[in-house]
Amino acid sequence: MTATKVANSRIGGGIKVADGQLLPHQIGFLRQSDPSLPIETLRERYKEDNYLYLKGLLPREHALKARDAYFRFLSPSDALKPETSPVDGIFNPDNQLSDFGGLSSRQADLHKPKSERAAVFADLTAKAHTEKFYTEDFCQHPNLEEFVAKLTEWKDVQQFKRSLLRCNIPGTNPVGVHYDQIFLRQGEASNITAWCVMGDIKIQGGGLMYLEKSECPADASSGLGEEIEADFTKRAIETGLSEEEAKFAYNRNMIAAGGLSSKPLEFAAEHNRRWLVSDFEAGDVVLHNPFTIHASTVNADPDSVIRLSTDLRFYDASRPYDKRWLHYFYPGDEV
């Protein structure tokens, strides 16, 4: 069976992104890893792929308990279909999608007009970041920090307080193409993201996708994200900016655009690389480095299941880090 036929058989109705539907030749699949494999093997995979997809790093029941608590917390917004279980997270099809937008750290978004329901939903999804069921019961599971410490061998592994607990409603706008160091610019690239899956996600259900690194030259020591940043810095310095000025100019440019691109289909074609996708199960965790390029797909779940996941970030406290991330997320924090 050809790679195209394999892709077609696994993706069913296709993978929707912000600028259309990924073509079969633009789709690959994430490599899964068992957390119990020798740590040397896992380090090599992380270095080779720029990500590490760990099946069941967190107990399934741990993830589902947090999912159930989250949707019970959101109940005043009427996001869920009546007479369904909170843990299932089934979106109410009678709702207006415009009332259920994503998280935003931009001050400008605070002043946009909202309906009463949209205001309730935005308030609850922001407040959930500081609720005990999330900050203590979910985020502090020892499997996370212990694994990151083993993988990285950093001197002093700490978890940033700031995280992004995302509730991806079916049919709403996905997260654009980016890498995380864009938003952690005020520190070194000594951080790692743990994308934690808080409920089963079908392959069409709005999960993350990662840009393949395999098209890099065999002797390349860096990935595309690092190459893009290095090229911008080089050109900025050539115009007379200092290296520090160039760094912050790049940051302003990227944040203004929301990342590298809002068009994953176009971005993949431009760089001649595939997007790597998968379905996911509650308790799965994908680790990725600060320059790993990724985005989310459109949540086109046929059963209207809301995708719930969070980005937890760990850092080496013995090296300079972005202190803005020591505080919980709140709308308009401009980070």
Secondary structure, 3 states (H helix, E strand, C coil): CCHHHHHHHHHCCCCEECCEECCHHHEEECCEECCCCCHHHHHHHHHHHCEEEECCCCCHHHHHHHHHHHHHHCHHHCCECCCCCHHHCEECCCCCHHHCCCCCCCHHHHCCCCCHHHHHHHHHHHHHHHCHHHHCCCCCCHHHHHHHHHHHCCCCEEECCCCEEEEECCCCCCCCEECHHHHCCCCCCCEEEEEEECCCECCCECCEEEECCCCCCCCCCCCHHHHHHHHHHHHHHHCCCCHHHHHHHHHHHHHHHCCCECCHHHHHHHHCCCEEECCECCCCEEEECCCCCEEECCECCCCCECEEEEEEEEEECCCCCCHHHHCCCCCCCCC
